[in-house]
Amino acid sequence: MSLDVLVPELERLRDADLYRRRRVQQGPQQPRARIDGRELLSFCSNDYLGLANHPEVIAALQRGAERWGVGSGAAHLVNGHSAAHEALEEELAAFTGRERALLFSTGYMANLGVISALAGRRDTLLQDKLNHASLLDAAQLSRATLRRYAHADATALAEQLERHPETRLVITDGVFSMDGDLAPLPALAEQARRADAWLMVDDAHGLGVLGPGGRGSLAHFGLDQDAAPILMGTLGKALGVSGAFVAGPAVLIETLIQRARSYIYTTATPPALAEATRVSLRLAERETWRREHLQALIIRLRDGATRLGLELMASATPIQPLVAGSAARALAWSRALEERGILVGAIRPPTVPEGSARLRITLSAAHTESDVDRLLAALAELPRADRAD
C-alpha cells in the first residue's frame, strides 16, 4: 500500500486550521530569540525561571561532559547509572520532601512508567478531564479502566469514587498546562484518602514556580508524601534542562525500578545533564527573586489585559491563556502578533476542546516589564469579536 493514502488527512488538517508546523530556533532559549531567521520576542516557552541559558548551568554541563563524556552508554539497570545520576536523585528527593526519587528521560516516559507499573486490567483509574495527554495515554496502555471526573471538581471525584470503590489511582495535573489553573489538591487528597486510593500528581508546570523554594504545587498547599504519595516532576520547564523524575516512598521507587518498562528499557540520560540539573536545582531554590519577579510580571500582564478589556483565563501561574474560540481566529491572532515581532503559539484542538482555541501566553523570569508592556500593546491591536474584524 502506498503511503499516499495519508495525504487526504494532512489536507483535512490544513483546511481545518489544525495543521502543525515546526519552527527552527537559531540560538539559545531566551525571550529575545532568533526563530526562522527573524528576531522575535517569545512568549511561548516553558522556561519559567529563565534557567535554560544560565551561564552556571552551561558551565556545569561542560564540566560534566569533561568528566563523564557525552553519553551514558546503557540503561540505568545495565551500567548507565552514574554517581551523578545518584546524587541528582538524592537531591530531588530532598528538594520535594520525599523518601526517594527516580530519574526518567522525559515526563511522558515517567507517566507511562508509573501508571503501567501500578495498574492493570482489574484496576480503575480516575483522572481529571483536562489532564495532560501523557497521563491519558498511560492509562490506556496500562489496560486499566479509565474514568474521568469533571475538571478540578473534588465533589465529582467523590461521586466517582463512591461508584467505583475499586479505584486504585486518582491522577491529576498540579498545574494544568493549557489553562494555567491549579488542581484543588487538598480536597482531592482527602477524597483519595477516604477511598484508600493513591493520589498521583503531575507537577510538570508547578515545580520551580510554586511553593516555598519552588517545591511545587503540593508544597504550595502544604501537602506531604502521605497526602500525595506519587509525585512526577519534569526538569525541562522551570529548571531549564531536560528529563523528569518520580518522587515518593522508597517502596514506590523500588517498584518502579523493577516494573516500569519506560525506565528499564531505555538508555539513561547523559551524566553531564544530571550535573547541570543539580546546579539548576540549587539556583531555583536559592534565587527567590526569580519567582518574585515572575509573579510581578503575571500581575502586570493581567492588570494590563483587564484595562484593555481582554479576558484572560483564571490563572495565577506563568501560563496565561487568551481564548480565541475558533482555530482560525487563534491562528490569525498568532500571525498578527508575529507581524509585530512577538511569538505566541496558537493552541488548537485536539490539544484543547473544540471552541476553546487560544493563545497560550507564557511568562519567564527572563522577561522584563517592558517586554510585557510591548506584548500588551500588540494585544490591544488584535481583532476581537466586539470589533469589526
Secondary structure as GFF3:
##gff-version 3
##sequence-region A 1 389
A	DSSP	three_ten_helix	3	6	.	.	.	ID=ss1
A	DSSP	alpha_helix	7	15	.	.	.	ID=ss2
A	DSSP	beta_strand	32	35	.	.	.	ID=ss3
A	DSSP	beta_strand	38	42	.	.	.	ID=ss4
A	DSSP	alpha_helix	55	68	.	.	.	ID=ss5
A	DSSP	pi_helix	76	80	.	.	.	ID=ss6
A	DSSP	alpha_helix	83	96	.	.	.	ID=ss7
A	DSSP	beta_strand	100	104	.	.	.	ID=ss8
A	DSSP	alpha_helix	107	118	.	.	.	ID=ss9
A	DSSP	beta_strand	124	128	.	.	.	ID=ss10
A	DSSP	alpha_helix	133	142	.	.	.	ID=ss11
A	DSSP	beta_strand	145	149	.	.	.	ID=ss12
A	DSSP	alpha_helix	154	163	.	.	.	ID=ss13
A	DSSP	beta_strand	167	173	.	.	.	ID=ss14
A	DSSP	alpha_helix	185	194	.	.	.	ID=ss15
A	DSSP	beta_strand	198	202	.	.	.	ID=ss16
A	DSSP	three_ten_helix	212	214	.	.	.	ID=ss17
A	DSSP	alpha_helix	217	220	.	.	.	ID=ss18
A	DSSP	beta_strand	230	234	.	.	.	ID=ss19
A	DSSP	beta_strand	244	248	.	.	.	ID=ss20
A	DSSP	alpha_helix	250	259	.	.	.	ID=ss21
A	DSSP	alpha_helix	261	264	.	.	.	ID=ss22
A	DSSP	alpha_helix	271	286	.	.	.	ID=ss23
A	DSSP	alpha_helix	289	308	.	.	.	ID=ss24
A	DSSP	beta_strand	319	325	.	.	.	ID=ss25
A	DSSP	alpha_helix	327	339	.	.	.	ID=ss26
A	DSSP	beta_strand	342	343	.	.	.	ID=ss27
A	DSSP	beta_strand	346	347	.	.	.	ID=ss28
A	DSSP	beta_strand	357	362	.	.	.	ID=ss29
A	DSSP	alpha_helix	369	379	.	.	.	ID=ss30
###
